[in-house]
Amino acid sequence: MTRIARIVKSNSHVDYVARVVDELDADSPPSADDYGFAQFVSVPVADDEEVVGVIYDTELVNPEYGSFGPRLSSRTDLKVLSPDFLHEQGVLLGILLLGSRVRRAEADAKKSDASEADGGAWSNHQGVPRRVVPVGQDVLRMTGEEVYEFHAGAGGTLQLHYFSQVLAHAGPFSVPLVESVIEQLEGACTPVERQRLCVLKKSLVWQRTLGQSRL
């Protein structure tokens, strides 16, 4: 998995802020496509456990904003003369935690049928994670396959147990966030699961319409 950021603080037990790594942190920093809206991420909290979250907000950090004095050095010169100044500029990610996954013991993993979408070598849990994520932990970009495995319940059925959690904590981004998640999952779903997601999308449209009518 690609390292895209590092945890810098939290706003609550499920709402964390991470700073995107740049050229001073890594030889190959992530591209903008790696940390877009609704991108699923994982944060290792132990050798065999990861917390799973989703990017729901971004913020640009630019100490230079509001400084109207003359620019004495170009960005190229600053990379040599004062690289720390460039490091102060960056991107902060708002990450909403949705659950966790624990690596299965080797014996249990062998018993699990890898052909089934049951999480494979991982045991997944959706909801509020018990673990507190320390400052400085790496944030890793999850692949599409890992995202679907996280949403696979018993027997491979699709589950979105964190739905109310997103509505409660993602604020004005909650509805578009769930819609983006549904779009990511639809391609790998069965026809029955797509029908369930269609019902959920209609519910989201109703909620958004109701919210606009109150304005």
C-alpha positions as CSV (number, residue, x, y, z in Angstrom):
1,M,0.0,0.0,0.0
2,T,1.1,3.6,-0.7
3,R,2.0,5.8,2.2
4,I,0.1,9.1,1.6
5,A,0.1,11.0,4.9
6,R,0.9,11.0,8.6
7,I,-1.4,11.6,11.6
8,V,-0.9,15.0,13.2
9,K,-3.9,15.4,15.5
10,S,-7.5,14.4,16.2
11,N,-10.8,16.3,16.6
12,S,-12.5,13.4,18.3
13,H,-12.2,9.6,18.7
14,V,-13.3,9.0,15.1
15,D,-12.2,12.3,13.4
16,Y,-8.5,12.5,12.7
17,V,-6.3,15.0,10.8
18,A,-3.3,13.8,8.7
19,R,-0.7,15.8,6.8
20,V,0.1,14.6,3.2
21,V,3.8,13.6,2.9
22,D,5.9,15.7,0.5
23,E,9.3,15.6,-1.1
24,L,11.0,16.1,2.3
25,D,9.3,13.1,3.8
26,A,9.6,10.7,0.8
27,D,11.5,10.2,-2.4
28,S,8.3,9.6,-4.3
29,P,5.5,11.7,-2.6
30,P,1.9,10.6,-3.4
31,S,-0.1,12.2,-6.3
32,A,-3.3,14.1,-5.8
33,D,-5.2,11.1,-7.0
34,D,-3.9,9.1,-4.0
35,Y,-5.7,11.2,-1.4
36,G,-8.9,12.4,-3.1
37,F,-12.4,12.7,-1.6
38,A,-13.8,9.3,-0.4
39,Q,-10.5,7.5,-0.7
40,F,-10.3,4.7,1.8
41,V,-7.2,4.5,4.0
42,S,-5.7,2.3,6.7
43,V,-3.6,3.3,9.7
44,P,-1.5,0.5,11.4
45,V,-1.9,0.6,15.2
46,A,-0.3,-2.8,15.9
47,D,1.7,-5.5,14.1
48,D,-1.6,-7.3,13.3
49,E,-4.2,-4.6,13.5
50,E,-5.1,-1.6,11.3
51,V,-7.8,1.1,11.7
52,V,-9.8,1.8,8.5
53,G,-11.0,5.3,7.6
54,V,-12.1,7.4,4.7
55,I,-11.0,10.9,3.5
56,Y,-13.9,13.3,3.8
57,D,-12.3,16.7,3.9
58,T,-9.1,18.5,2.9
59,E,-7.5,21.8,4.0
60,L,-4.5,23.7,2.5
61,V,-1.9,25.0,4.9
62,N,-0.1,28.1,3.6
63,P,1.7,30.4,6.1
64,E,2.6,32.7,3.2
65,Y,-1.1,33.7,2.8
66,G,-1.6,37.2,3.9
67,S,2.0,38.2,3.5
68,F,2.1,40.8,0.8
69,G,5.8,41.7,1.0
70,P,8.1,41.2,-2.0
71,R,9.3,37.7,-2.8
72,L,13.1,37.6,-2.6
73,S,13.5,33.9,-3.6
74,S,11.8,31.7,-6.1
75,R,10.3,28.3,-5.1
76,T,13.3,26.6,-6.8
77,D,15.7,28.7,-4.7
78,L,13.8,28.0,-1.5
79,K,14.3,24.2,-2.0
80,V,18.0,24.8,-1.6
81,L,18.1,27.8,0.7
82,S,15.2,27.2,3.0
83,P,13.5,23.8,2.4
84,D,11.7,24.0,5.8
85,F,9.7,27.0,4.6
86,L,8.2,24.9,1.8
87,H,7.6,22.1,4.3
88,E,5.3,24.5,6.2
89,Q,3.0,24.6,3.2
90,G,1.0,21.4,2.7
91,V,-2.3,19.6,2.6
92,L,-4.2,18.4,5.6
93,L,-6.7,15.5,5.3
94,G,-9.8,15.0,7.4
95,I,-10.1,11.3,8.0
96,L,-13.3,9.7,9.5
97,L,-12.6,6.3,11.1
98,L,-15.1,3.6,10.1
99,G,-13.8,0.5,11.7
100,S,-10.8,-1.8,12.0
101,R,-9.3,-5.0,10.7
102,V,-7.2,-7.6,12.4
103,R,-4.9,-10.0,10.6
104,R,-6.1,-13.6,11.1
105,A,-3.8,-16.1,12.7
106,E,-2.0,-18.2,10.0
107,A,-4.0,-21.3,10.9
108,D,-7.3,-19.4,10.6
109,A,-6.3,-17.8,7.3
110,K,-5.6,-21.3,5.8
111,K,-9.1,-22.4,6.8
112,S,-10.7,-19.3,5.2
113,D,-11.6,-19.9,1.6
114,A,-9.7,-17.2,-0.3
115,S,-12.2,-17.3,-3.2
116,E,-14.9,-15.9,-0.9
117,A,-15.1,-12.2,-0.2
118,D,-14.9,-12.7,3.5
119,G,-11.9,-10.4,4.2
120,G,-9.3,-13.1,3.3
121,A,-6.4,-12.8,5.7
122,W,-8.2,-10.0,7.6
123,S,-11.0,-10.1,10.1
124,N,-13.0,-6.9,9.5
125,H,-15.1,-4.8,12.0
126,Q,-17.2,-1.8,11.0
127,G,-18.1,0.8,13.6
128,V,-16.3,2.9,16.2
129,P,-12.8,1.4,16.6
130,R,-11.6,0.9,20.2
131,R,-8.0,1.8,19.5
132,V,-6.6,5.4,19.8
133,V,-4.4,6.3,16.9
134,P,-1.1,7.8,18.0
135,V,0.4,11.0,16.5
136,G,2.9,10.2,13.7
137,Q,1.3,7.0,12.5
138,D,1.5,6.4,8.7
139,V,-1.7,6.7,6.6
140,L,-1.8,4.1,3.8
141,R,-3.9,4.2,0.6
142,M,-6.2,1.1,0.4
143,T,-6.6,-0.7,-3.0
144,G,-10.1,-1.3,-4.5
145,E,-9.9,-5.0,-3.6
146,E,-9.1,-4.1,0.1
147,V,-12.0,-1.7,0.2
148,Y,-14.4,-4.3,-1.0
149,E,-13.0,-6.9,1.4
150,F,-13.6,-4.4,4.3
151,H,-17.2,-4.2,3.2
152,A,-17.7,-8.0,2.9
153,G,-19.6,-9.5,5.8
154,A,-20.4,-13.1,6.6
155,G,-20.6,-15.2,3.4
156,G,-19.4,-12.2,1.4
157,T,-22.6,-10.1,1.7
158,L,-22.1,-6.4,1.5
159,Q,-22.4,-4.4,4.7
160,L,-22.4,-0.7,5.5
161,H,-22.7,-0.7,9.3
162,Y,-21.0,2.7,9.6
163,F,-23.7,4.5,7.6
164,S,-25.2,6.3,10.7
165,Q,-21.7,7.1,11.8
166,V,-20.9,8.9,8.6
167,L,-24.2,10.9,8.8
168,A,-23.4,11.9,12.4
169,H,-19.8,13.0,12.0
170,A,-19.1,14.0,8.3
171,G,-21.4,17.1,8.5
172,P,-22.3,18.6,5.1
173,F,-20.1,16.1,3.4
174,S,-22.0,13.0,4.7
175,V,-24.4,12.5,1.9
176,P,-21.9,13.0,-1.0
177,L,-19.4,10.8,0.9
178,V,-21.9,7.9,1.2
179,E,-22.8,8.4,-2.5
180,S,-19.1,8.2,-3.5
181,V,-18.6,5.1,-1.4
182,I,-21.6,3.4,-3.1
183,E,-20.1,4.3,-6.5
184,Q,-16.9,2.6,-5.5
185,L,-18.6,-0.6,-4.4
186,E,-21.3,-1.0,-7.1
187,G,-18.9,-2.4,-9.7
188,A,-18.0,-5.5,-7.6
189,C,-21.5,-6.1,-6.2
190,T,-24.0,-8.8,-7.1
191,P,-27.4,-7.7,-8.7
192,V,-29.1,-8.2,-5.4
193,E,-26.6,-6.0,-3.6
194,R,-26.8,-3.3,-6.3
195,Q,-30.6,-3.2,-5.7
196,R,-30.0,-2.6,-2.0
197,L,-27.5,0.1,-2.8
198,C,-30.1,1.7,-5.2
199,V,-32.6,1.9,-2.3
200,L,-29.9,3.5,-0.1
201,K,-29.1,6.1,-2.8
202,K,-32.8,7.0,-3.1
203,S,-32.9,7.5,0.6
204,L,-29.9,9.8,0.3
205,V,-31.5,11.8,-2.5
206,W,-34.6,12.3,-0.3
207,Q,-32.5,13.5,2.6
208,R,-30.6,15.9,0.4
209,T,-33.8,17.2,-1.1
210,L,-35.4,17.6,2.3
211,G,-32.3,19.5,3.6
212,Q,-32.4,21.9,0.6
213,S,-36.1,22.6,1.2
214,R,-35.5,23.8,4.7
215,L,-33.1,26.5,3.5
